[in-house]
Amino acid sequence: MSQALEYYRSPARYLAARGLAAAGAGGGRLAGAVAGSVSPLRLVDRPAVRSGAPGMVRLRPLLSGICGSDLALLGGHASPYLTALASTPFVPGHEIVAETLEEAPGLPAGSRVVVDPVLPCAARDTPVCAECRAGRQNRCGHITAGALRAGLQTGFCADTGGGWSRSALAHVSQLHVVPEGLPDRQAVLVEPLACAVHAVRRAAVAPGASVLVVGAGTVGLLTVLALREFTAAGPVYVVAKHAHQRALAEALGATETLAPRHVARTLRMLTGGSLEHPDLGGDFLLGGVDVGFDCTGGAAGLDTALRTVRAGGTVVMSGMPSGAVDLAPVWFRELHLVGTYASAAGLPGGADARQDVPGPDFPEALRLAGRVAALAGFVDAVYPLSRWREAIGHALAAGRLGSVKVAFDPNRG
């Protein structure tokens, strides 16, 4: 048996959490409820996972991050669209540093690895779909088929386990060896960093373009880093609530940080254009930045990006979307609305966003994780599974508490 945190499908608890959020429950009250009475999460002893399809490898997770999508799921914000793409009960946790427990081709037992969590054709032992063949495994069409039950990723599939446990399963093609000397607390950032690299490549940012990043949590901060590493962007403005977020954004290359309350007004002064005041809803710009990234996954963040990007500009949805948003700016200003999900394995020859040639994103993320000194303090709170309520509460209040990333160490007592 293996100790794990298990998510189980409970419509009543999902609706209770969603109702609290809709009623405007305060941060502390909502965090307490999600980490307690209404959470569809439980600490259990599960049978250790066993190898299934060819190429599957048993893992012992060493560290696993708590992602915004995990919190959205527990808080009732995740879209019902995704329920068809997961099988319950499952063990969450898709930001994983692990040790391999058995030998695989080119990978000896005891290797320290990070996991690309997407579960494509190779992991499912199905015929290779067109997207996987093109190096876009994150768009795989077989994620509900094959040798595994439905699951868009490790951490959402009943058969693979996840990082919030002492036992998980992954295909050898999902595993990337962690360089010696890269600490677990930086290695656990590789998966979200790969997602940021992918998002920036999807945006096809032109040289000198002005960029707005809405949100300065893990996703937003890593997006700033990826913008500076993989584009020749001009000014990068970051919407950040808290002092430590502002400092980190600037350390990673932000030109200026903006307070959330007056983004449109501030950007008018920085970029020109005119500020308009509708009868209902927030102000918006006729003018604005060339590219906007919503890194919050919330309706307010996406709405801010849509209202502050110039006509013909691009808005990238980097966070898992939730909530209704007025799409009138997309229509009236002829905006390009770009979705970006997970990361791409890529093809030989490298990425070309304008030709829709993907990645490889994980190798680049691994390189950056070991080179950028500012990432060293991102993970500042690590909990054992037994203190999961405290960990989830901390993650929900991370910005207010001065944290960036909270993680589980499943092997701590």
PyMOL commands that set and color helices and strands:
alter all, ss='L'
color gray80, all
select helices_A, chain A and resi 11-22+27-34+68-74+80-85+121-124+130-133+137-139+172-174+184-187+190-203+218-230+243-251+260-271+299-308+328-332+353-355+361-371+373-377+385-396+398-401
alter helices_A, ss='H'
color red, helices_A
select strands_A, chain A and resi 2-7+41-46+56-65+96-100+112-115+168-171+175-177+211-214+236-239+256-258+274-276+284-286+289-294+309-317+336-339+379-383+405-408
alter strands_A, ss='S'
color yellow, strands_A
deselect
rebuild
show_as cartoon
